[in-house]
Amino acid sequence: MCLGIPGELVERLPEHEDLAVVDVSGVRRRINVGLLADEALAPGDWVLVHVGFALSKISELEAQAVLDYLNGLGQAYEDELDALRTSDIG
């Protein structure tokens, strides 16, 4: 099963227009936001992240609903966050 994880946009990277820093459950990573070029993304916006790409812009309410679901998965979600925390990507 492949799931997207909500992340809050922290910073746009003007030197790389397709990249942004996103906070995913306390872990900050650079992700590609190029698929959302038509969206006016700004710090504080929420996006659904999968494999380093922002797939869609979502509301804070939608983000919380997804996070509640993921937290309900328990250990599988914790394992995913641990892998993200220890990765050396961005």
C-alpha positions as CSV (number, residue, x, y, z in Angstrom):
1,M,0.0,0.0,0.0
2,C,1.4,3.4,-0.9
3,L,0.2,6.4,1.2
4,G,0.9,10.1,0.9
5,I,1.9,11.8,4.1
6,P,0.8,15.4,4.9
7,G,3.6,18.0,5.2
8,E,3.5,21.6,6.0
9,L,5.4,23.8,3.7
10,V,8.1,25.7,5.6
11,E,10.1,27.4,2.9
12,R,10.3,27.9,-0.8
13,L,13.8,27.7,-2.3
14,P,14.0,30.5,-4.8
15,E,17.2,29.2,-6.3
16,H,15.4,25.9,-7.1
17,E,11.8,26.8,-8.1
18,D,10.6,23.2,-8.0
19,L,12.0,22.5,-4.4
20,A,10.6,23.4,-1.0
21,V,11.3,22.5,2.6
22,V,8.4,20.7,4.1
23,D,7.8,19.6,7.7
24,V,6.5,16.0,7.8
25,S,5.6,15.1,11.4
26,G,8.6,17.0,12.8
27,V,11.0,15.9,10.1
28,R,12.1,18.6,7.6
29,R,13.0,17.5,4.1
30,R,13.4,19.1,0.7
31,I,10.7,17.9,-1.7
32,N,9.8,18.5,-5.3
33,V,6.7,20.8,-5.7
34,G,7.0,21.0,-9.5
35,L,3.8,19.0,-10.0
36,L,1.9,21.9,-8.2
37,A,3.4,24.7,-10.3
38,D,-0.1,26.1,-10.9
39,E,-0.7,26.4,-7.1
40,A,0.4,29.5,-5.2
41,L,2.2,27.5,-2.5
42,A,3.5,29.5,0.5
43,P,4.8,28.7,3.9
44,G,2.0,27.3,6.1
45,D,0.3,25.5,3.2
46,W,-0.2,21.7,3.5
47,V,0.7,19.3,0.7
48,L,0.4,15.5,0.4
49,V,3.9,14.1,0.0
50,H,4.8,10.7,-1.6
51,V,8.3,9.6,-2.5
52,G,9.7,13.1,-2.3
53,F,7.0,14.8,-4.4
54,A,4.1,17.0,-3.4
55,L,1.1,15.4,-5.1
56,S,-1.6,17.8,-4.1
57,K,-2.3,20.9,-2.0
58,I,-4.6,20.0,0.8
59,S,-6.3,21.9,3.6
60,E,-5.2,21.8,7.2
61,L,-8.4,19.9,8.0
62,E,-7.6,17.3,5.4
63,A,-4.0,17.0,6.6
64,Q,-5.3,16.4,10.2
65,A,-7.7,13.7,9.0
66,V,-4.9,11.9,7.1
67,L,-2.5,12.2,10.1
68,D,-5.2,10.8,12.4
69,Y,-5.6,7.8,10.0
70,L,-1.8,7.3,9.8
71,N,-1.5,7.4,13.5
72,G,-4.2,4.7,13.7
73,L,-1.8,2.5,11.7
74,G,0.5,2.5,14.6
75,Q,3.9,0.9,14.2
76,A,3.8,0.9,10.4
77,Y,3.6,4.7,10.4
78,E,6.2,5.0,13.1
79,D,8.6,2.8,11.1
80,E,8.1,5.1,8.1
81,L,8.8,8.2,10.2
82,D,11.9,6.6,11.6
83,A,13.2,5.8,8.1
84,L,12.5,9.4,7.1
85,R,14.4,10.8,10.2
86,T,17.5,8.7,9.5
87,S,17.6,9.2,5.7
88,D,20.3,11.4,4.3
89,I,18.1,12.9,1.6
90,G,17.7,16.7,1.8
